[in-house]
Amino acid sequence: VQLQAFGGGLVQYGDSLRLSCVGSGRTFSGYTMSWFRQAPGKEREFVGGVSWRGGTAYYAGRFTISRENARNTVYLQMDSLKPEDTAVYYCAAAPKPGVAATIAWYDYWGQGTQVTVSS
């Protein structure tokens, strides 16, 4: 099972960016998919997640999470980006029905994609 996150880059204050995370190795039927981020010198923090059926989604204000189950893909739409959003963004998957903000909940992690927001 592998998760691959991509779509990061260098953007300016106020820009939008959409990250994608594609799962491979199995179908993610029944899995909760979430995004975390980790800024330099800080702990990894929860951004938001979405359950298998998409009925439960948590997003951090300016961020929106969605998924395409047929493509084993979860997205993170980030709008009105700020310099404090600069971090490495990770996707994670858990074979559980609910979204949780704790790292230990998730069994699979992507490699991370860097997002840098300049002021």
C-alpha positions, 0 to 999 in steps of 0.5 A: 500500500502506497500513498503519493502526495503531489501538487505542492509548490511555491505560491504567493500570499492569497493564492490557491493550491490543490494537493492530490494524494493517490493510493495504490496497492489496494482499494481504499474502500472503507478507509478514512483519508486525511491530510496533516502538515508539518512546519519546520520546528513544529509537530505534525498537525491535523488539517482535515479528513474525509470518510469513505462515503464523504459524509464526514469532512473536516476542513481547516477554515480556508481548506476543503477536503474531497475524494474520488473513491473510483480513483483512490484519490483525496484532494486538499483545496487550499484557498487564501494561502498565508505564509503560516501555511508553509509546511510539508503536507502529508496524506494519511489513510486509516481502515476505519470509518471515522475521521480522527485528528491523531497521528496514531489513528492512521496506518498509511502515510504518503511521502509529503509534498512541500508547500511554501507561501511567500508574503 
